[in-house]
Amino acid sequence: MKKSVAVLLAVGLLAQPLIAAAPPYTTEAPIAYMKDLSSGAVLYDKGGETRIPPASMAKMMTAHVAFRLIQKGELKLDTKFTVRPETWKQWHGPQAGSTMFLSVGEQVSVENLLHGIVTLSGNDACVVLAEGISGTEQAFVAAMNEEAKRLGLKNSHFGTSNGWPDEGVTYVTAEDLAKLAQATIEETPDLYKKFYATRSFTWGKTMGGANIAQGNRNPILGKIDGADGLKTGHTEEAGFGFTGSAEQNGRRLVMVIAGLTSFNGRISESVRFMDWGFKAWKAQPLFKKGQTVETATVQLGSATSVSLVAPQNLAVTLPGTASANVQVKVVYTGPIKAPIAKGQQIAQMIVQTPDTPPQIMPLVAGEDVAEAGFFGRLWNGMKSLFA
């Protein structure tokens, strides 16, 4: 019978620890959320579970779905889709919001459409990509919602590929946007790096024939060291919002703000918030990548135990001005049934500090464990009996 197993580890970080209060932060943003992906710690949460319209931050999901199709080999960057007259008519001109300036009948590669979505926030680029992949925008939107379910975005639903106001059909939360950003960064890292940090992109021509170059609206690019994503959003209903990420010295933060009242306010608050995340908090190393943290009991395997190792460098996030007592616990449902693949996540390490929610990190199998044959199971059973 399987049961949850918790093992308390003795991890001494400092000889004379102090209990440190979480660093204070105040913001005018109605919604603000920050997570340290390196430790799983939520550093700030103001309205993180409140449903909000995402505006163009919904395009993160459009790009994410496309990235996964590319990664699986089901979509190629050089595949070209044609701009339908009906799509062009709906998504050009001042009434269509942000645009890539596509032309009717134009054939555009997936790669260029993704630049149009991520860098230029083109509403037209989203619909052309969606129709090209799935036949209709609504069929693609169904794929967006399926992906939201896979990622565990419990308070999000998509009604369009570009976040255009749709009377409340499309909604997200800051917490879900952070999860989506994390999934893109971790599941499709090469495509994330290729597209999200691009500073500007040129597409389309003016009436006079000049090329149209547009800059990335990301307010932290070039202002925060290590900033490399993600996406702004603005409608009259949603206000000004931003989901952003940056990495410094192995620490990657994801932040979300929403509901601000001005373009410049979004810039200043995004920079200030991310700067606070890096300066007011610090990472205290716990285990190096590949280091064995614990062992777990194996059932019906060629071995009776398997090592639980850190899949990457693991650290606890602490207030930057002091240190704190930490309690580290390994949890898994065991005994773990063979077969087990090396690198398979089979346990969690839960780190608790006085002033942060539990920081939950994955642990993976350090080696393959095959399913035991009849005599192997008999031998392991005898060893367990006499242990």
C-alpha positions as CSV (number, residue, x, y, z in Angstrom):
1,M,0.0,0.0,0.0
2,K,1.4,3.4,-1.0
3,K,1.7,6.1,1.5
4,S,3.1,9.7,1.6
5,V,6.6,9.6,3.0
6,A,8.2,12.7,4.5
7,V,11.8,12.9,5.5
8,L,13.1,15.9,7.5
9,L,16.6,16.9,6.5
10,A,19.1,18.8,8.7
11,V,20.4,21.7,6.6
12,G,22.4,24.2,8.5
13,L,22.7,27.4,6.5
14,L,24.2,29.6,9.1
15,A,25.7,29.2,12.6
16,Q,23.6,31.9,14.2
17,P,20.4,32.4,12.2
18,L,18.1,35.4,12.6
19,I,14.4,35.4,11.8
20,A,14.0,38.0,9.0
21,A,10.8,39.7,8.1
22,A,9.8,39.7,4.4
23,P,11.0,42.9,2.7
24,P,8.2,45.5,2.5
25,Y,7.0,46.7,-0.9
26,T,4.1,49.0,-1.8
27,T,2.7,49.5,-5.3
28,E,-0.1,51.4,-7.0
29,A,-0.8,48.5,-9.2
30,P,-4.1,46.8,-8.3
31,I,-2.5,43.5,-9.3
32,A,1.1,42.6,-8.5
33,Y,2.7,39.1,-8.3
34,M,6.3,37.9,-8.3
35,K,7.8,34.4,-8.1
36,D,11.4,33.2,-7.9
37,L,11.5,30.3,-10.3
38,S,14.9,29.2,-8.9
39,S,13.3,28.3,-5.5
40,G,9.5,28.3,-6.2
41,A,9.1,31.1,-3.6
42,V,6.3,33.6,-4.1
43,L,7.9,36.9,-3.2
44,Y,4.9,39.2,-3.6
45,D,1.2,38.5,-4.1
46,K,-1.4,41.3,-4.4
47,G,-4.5,40.0,-6.0
48,G,-2.7,37.1,-7.6
49,E,-5.9,35.0,-7.8
50,T,-8.2,37.8,-9.0
51,R,-9.6,37.3,-12.5
52,I,-8.6,40.0,-14.9
53,P,-8.7,40.6,-18.7
54,P,-5.2,40.0,-20.0
55,A,-5.3,42.2,-23.1
56,S,-2.3,41.4,-25.2
57,M,-0.7,39.3,-22.4
58,A,-3.0,36.5,-23.8
59,K,-0.6,36.4,-26.8
60,M,1.8,34.6,-24.5
61,M,-0.4,31.5,-24.8
62,T,-0.6,31.9,-28.6
63,A,3.2,31.9,-28.8
64,H,3.5,29.1,-26.2
65,V,1.2,26.8,-28.2
66,A,3.1,27.5,-31.4
67,F,6.5,26.9,-29.6
68,R,5.4,23.5,-28.4
69,L,4.2,22.5,-31.9
70,I,7.6,23.6,-33.2
71,Q,9.4,21.7,-30.5
72,K,7.5,18.5,-31.3
73,G,8.2,18.9,-35.0
74,E,4.6,19.5,-35.9
75,L,5.2,23.0,-37.1
76,K,8.2,24.5,-38.9
77,L,9.5,28.1,-38.6
78,D,9.8,28.4,-42.4
79,T,6.2,27.3,-43.1
80,K,4.3,30.1,-44.7
81,F,0.7,31.1,-44.1
82,T,-1.4,33.4,-46.4
83,V,-3.1,36.5,-45.1
84,R,-6.8,35.9,-45.9
85,P,-8.7,39.0,-47.2
86,E,-11.3,38.6,-44.4
87,T,-8.6,38.5,-41.7
88,W,-6.8,41.5,-43.2
89,K,-10.1,43.5,-43.4
90,Q,-10.8,42.8,-39.7
91,W,-7.3,43.4,-38.4
92,H,-5.9,46.5,-40.1
93,G,-6.3,50.2,-39.5
94,P,-6.5,52.2,-36.2
95,Q,-9.6,50.3,-35.0
96,A,-7.6,47.0,-35.0
97,G,-5.1,48.0,-32.3
98,S,-1.5,46.9,-32.4
99,T,-0.6,45.5,-35.9
100,M,2.2,43.9,-37.7
101,F,1.1,45.7,-40.9
102,L,0.4,42.6,-42.9
103,S,-0.9,42.9,-46.4
104,V,-3.8,41.0,-48.0
105,G,-2.7,37.9,-49.8
106,E,0.8,38.1,-48.3
107,Q,2.6,34.9,-47.4
108,V,4.4,35.1,-44.1
109,S,6.6,32.5,-42.4
110,V,5.8,31.2,-38.9
111,E,9.0,32.7,-37.7
112,N,8.1,36.2,-38.9
113,L,4.6,35.8,-37.5
114,L,6.0,34.9,-34.1
115,H,8.2,38.1,-34.2
116,G,5.1,40.0,-35.1
117,I,3.2,38.5,-32.1
118,V,6.0,38.7,-29.5
119,T,7.9,41.8,-30.5
120,L,5.2,43.9,-32.2
121,S,2.1,42.6,-30.4
122,G,0.4,42.3,-33.7
123,N,-3.3,41.4,-33.4
124,D,-3.3,40.5,-37.1
125,A,-0.2,38.2,-36.7
126,C,-2.0,36.2,-34.0
127,V,-5.1,35.5,-36.1
128,V,-3.1,34.7,-39.3
129,L,-1.0,32.2,-37.2
130,A,-4.0,30.7,-35.5
131,E,-5.8,30.2,-38.8
132,G,-2.7,28.8,-40.5
133,I,-2.2,26.2,-37.7
134,S,-5.8,25.2,-36.9
135,G,-7.9,26.3,-39.9
136,T,-9.9,28.8,-37.8
137,E,-9.1,31.1,-34.9
138,Q,-11.7,29.3,-32.7
139,A,-10.1,25.9,-33.4
140,F,-6.8,27.3,-32.3
141,V,-8.4,28.9,-29.2
142,A,-9.6,25.5,-28.2
143,A,-6.0,24.3,-28.3
144,M,-5.1,27.3,-26.1
145,N,-7.6,26.2,-23.5
146,E,-6.5,22.6,-23.7
147,E,-2.9,23.8,-23.0
148,A,-4.2,25.9,-20.1
149,K,-5.7,22.8,-18.6
150,R,-2.4,20.9,-19.0
151,L,-0.5,23.7,-17.3
152,G,-3.0,23.8,-14.4
153,L,-4.2,27.4,-15.2
154,K,-7.3,26.9,-13.1
155,N,-8.6,30.5,-13.3
156,S,-7.9,31.3,-17.0
157,H,-9.9,30.9,-20.2
158,F,-9.2,32.2,-23.7
159,G,-11.8,33.4,-26.2
160,T,-9.4,34.9,-28.8
161,S,-5.8,34.4,-30.0
162,N,-4.8,38.0,-29.3
163,G,-6.6,39.1,-26.1
164,W,-9.0,41.5,-27.9
165,P,-11.9,42.5,-25.5
166,D,-14.7,39.9,-25.8
167,E,-17.1,40.8,-23.0
168,G,-15.4,38.7,-20.3
169,V,-15.0,35.5,-22.2
170,T,-11.2,35.8,-21.9
171,Y,-9.8,36.1,-18.4
172,V,-6.7,35.2,-16.5
173,T,-5.0,35.7,-13.1
174,A,-1.6,37.0,-12.3
175,E,-0.7,33.7,-10.8
176,D,-1.7,31.9,-14.0
177,L,0.2,34.3,-16.2
178,A,3.3,33.6,-14.1
179,K,2.7,29.8,-14.5
180,L,2.4,30.3,-18.3
181,A,5.6,32.4,-18.4
182,Q,7.4,29.7,-16.4
183,A,6.2,27.0,-18.7
184,T,7.4,28.8,-21.8
185,I,10.8,29.6,-20.2
186,E,11.4,26.0,-19.0
187,E,9.7,23.9,-21.6
188,T,10.8,25.7,-24.8
189,P,14.0,27.6,-23.6
190,D,15.6,27.9,-27.1
191,L,12.5,29.5,-28.7
192,Y,12.0,31.7,-25.6
193,K,15.5,33.1,-26.1
194,K,15.1,33.4,-29.8
195,F,11.9,35.5,-29.8
196,Y,11.2,37.2,-26.5
197,A,14.4,39.3,-26.1
198,T,14.3,40.8,-29.6
199,R,14.4,44.6,-29.2
200,S,12.7,45.6,-32.5
201,F,11.4,44.1,-35.7
202,T,10.7,45.5,-39.2
203,W,7.7,44.5,-41.3
204,G,5.4,46.2,-43.7
205,K,5.7,49.5,-45.5
206,T,4.3,52.9,-45.2
207,M,2.1,54.5,-47.9
208,G,5.4,56.1,-49.2
209,G,7.1,52.7,-49.4
210,A,9.3,53.1,-46.3
211,N,10.0,50.0,-44.1
212,I,8.1,50.0,-40.8
213,A,10.3,49.3,-37.8
214,Q,8.6,48.9,-34.4
215,G,10.3,48.5,-31.0
216,N,9.5,45.9,-28.3
217,R,7.2,47.4,-25.7
218,N,8.8,45.3,-22.9
219,P,9.5,48.0,-20.2
220,I,12.5,46.2,-18.5
221,L,14.5,45.3,-21.6
222,G,17.8,47.3,-21.3
223,K,16.8,48.6,-17.9
224,I,17.1,45.5,-15.8
225,D,20.2,43.3,-16.1
226,G,19.2,39.9,-17.5
227,A,15.8,40.9,-18.7
228,D,14.7,38.8,-21.6
229,G,10.8,38.6,-21.7
230,L,7.8,38.6,-21.8
231,K,4.7,40.6,-22.8
232,T,2.8,43.8,-22.2
233,G,-0.9,44.3,-22.6
234,H,-3.3,47.3,-22.7
235,T,-6.9,47.9,-23.4
236,E,-9.3,50.5,-21.9
237,E,-10.9,47.7,-19.8
238,A,-7.7,46.1,-18.6
239,G,-5.5,49.1,-18.1
240,F,-1.7,48.7,-18.6
241,G,-0.2,45.4,-17.7
242,F,3.0,43.4,-18.0
243,T,4.3,39.9,-17.5
244,G,8.1,40.0,-17.3
245,S,11.1,37.9,-16.5
246,A,14.8,38.4,-15.9
247,E,17.7,36.2,-14.7
248,Q,20.7,37.3,-12.6
249,N,23.4,35.1,-11.2
250,G,21.3,32.0,-11.6
251,R,18.1,33.5,-10.1
252,R,15.2,33.9,-12.5
253,L,12.2,36.0,-11.4
254,V,8.8,36.3,-13.1
255,M,6.6,39.3,-12.3
256,V,3.1,40.3,-13.3
257,I,1.5,43.7,-12.8
258,A,-1.9,44.8,-14.1
259,G,-4.5,47.5,-14.0
260,L,-2.1,50.5,-14.1
261,T,-3.5,53.7,-15.5
262,S,-0.7,54.9,-17.8
263,F,2.0,53.8,-20.2
264,N,4.8,55.5,-18.3
265,G,3.4,54.2,-15.0
266,R,3.8,50.7,-16.3
267,I,7.4,51.3,-17.3
268,S,8.4,52.8,-13.9
269,E,6.6,50.2,-11.8
270,S,7.9,47.3,-13.8
271,V,11.5,48.4,-13.4
272,R,11.0,49.2,-9.7
273,F,9.3,45.9,-9.0
274,M,11.8,43.7,-10.7
275,D,14.7,45.6,-9.2
276,W,13.2,45.1,-5.7
277,G,12.9,41.3,-6.4
278,F,16.6,41.0,-7.0
279,K,17.9,43.4,-4.4
280,A,15.6,42.8,-1.5
281,W,15.9,39.0,-1.7
282,K,18.8,36.6,-2.0
283,A,19.3,33.0,-2.9
284,Q,21.0,30.7,-0.3
285,P,22.3,27.5,-2.0
286,L,21.0,24.2,-0.8
287,F,22.0,21.5,-3.2
288,K,24.0,21.5,-6.5
289,K,22.7,20.0,-9.7
290,G,23.1,16.2,-9.6
291,Q,23.6,16.1,-5.9
292,T,21.8,13.3,-4.0
293,V,19.4,14.8,-1.5
294,E,17.8,11.6,-0.2
295,T,16.9,8.0,-1.2
296,A,13.5,6.5,-1.7
297,T,12.2,3.0,-1.4
298,V,11.4,1.2,-4.6
299,Q,8.7,-1.5,-5.0
300,L,9.0,-4.4,-7.4
301,G,12.3,-3.1,-8.9
302,S,15.7,-4.4,-9.8
303,A,16.9,-2.3,-6.8
304,T,15.2,-1.7,-3.5
305,S,16.0,2.1,-3.5
306,V,16.6,5.0,-5.8
307,S,18.5,8.2,-5.2
308,L,16.6,11.5,-5.2
309,V,18.8,14.1,-6.9
310,A,18.6,17.8,-7.6
311,P,17.7,18.4,-11.3
312,Q,19.3,21.8,-11.1
313,N,21.0,23.9,-8.5
314,L,18.5,24.3,-5.7
315,A,18.4,27.3,-3.4
316,V,16.1,28.9,-0.9
317,T,15.0,32.5,-1.3
318,L,15.5,34.6,1.8
319,P,15.2,38.3,2.7
320,G,18.3,40.0,1.5
321,T,19.2,41.8,4.7
322,A,19.3,38.9,7.1
323,S,19.1,35.1,7.3
324,A,16.4,32.8,8.5
325,N,16.0,29.3,9.9
326,V,14.9,26.9,7.3
327,Q,13.3,23.5,7.5
328,V,13.8,21.1,4.5
329,K,11.6,18.2,4.0
330,V,11.5,15.6,1.2
331,V,8.1,14.2,0.3
332,Y,7.2,11.3,-2.0
333,T,4.4,8.7,-2.4
334,G,6.1,5.4,-1.7
335,P,7.3,2.9,-2.1
336,I,7.8,4.1,-5.7
337,K,6.8,1.4,-8.2
338,A,9.4,0.4,-10.8
339,P,10.2,0.9,-13.6
340,I,11.7,4.3,-12.9
341,A,13.6,6.4,-15.5
342,K,16.7,8.4,-14.7
343,G,15.6,12.1,-14.5
344,Q,12.0,11.3,-13.8
345,Q,10.4,13.5,-11.2
346,I,9.4,11.3,-8.3
347,A,9.6,13.5,-5.2
348,Q,9.5,17.1,-3.9
349,M,11.7,19.0,-1.6
350,I,9.6,21.4,0.5
351,V,11.5,24.3,2.2
352,Q,9.8,26.3,4.9
353,T,11.0,29.6,6.3
354,P,9.4,31.9,8.9
355,D,8.3,34.6,6.4
356,T,7.6,33.0,3.1
357,P,5.1,30.4,1.9
358,P,6.6,26.9,1.4
359,Q,9.1,26.8,-1.4
360,I,8.5,23.6,-3.4
361,M,11.2,22.1,-5.6
362,P,11.3,18.9,-7.7
363,L,13.6,16.0,-7.1
364,V,14.3,13.4,-9.8
365,A,15.6,9.8,-10.0
366,G,19.3,9.6,-10.0
367,E,19.4,6.4,-12.0
368,D,17.2,3.9,-13.9
369,V,15.5,1.2,-11.9
370,A,14.1,-1.6,-14.0
371,E,11.1,-3.7,-13.1
372,A,12.3,-6.9,-11.3
373,G,11.7,-10.3,-12.7
374,F,10.1,-13.1,-10.6
375,F,13.3,-14.1,-8.9
376,G,14.4,-10.5,-8.4
377,R,11.1,-9.8,-6.7
378,L,11.5,-12.9,-4.5
379,W,15.0,-11.9,-3.5
380,N,14.0,-8.4,-2.7
381,G,11.1,-9.6,-0.7
382,M,13.4,-11.9,1.4
383,K,15.7,-9.0,2.0
384,S,12.9,-6.8,3.2
385,L,11.6,-9.6,5.4
386,F,15.0,-10.0,7.2
387,A,16.0,-6.3,7.2
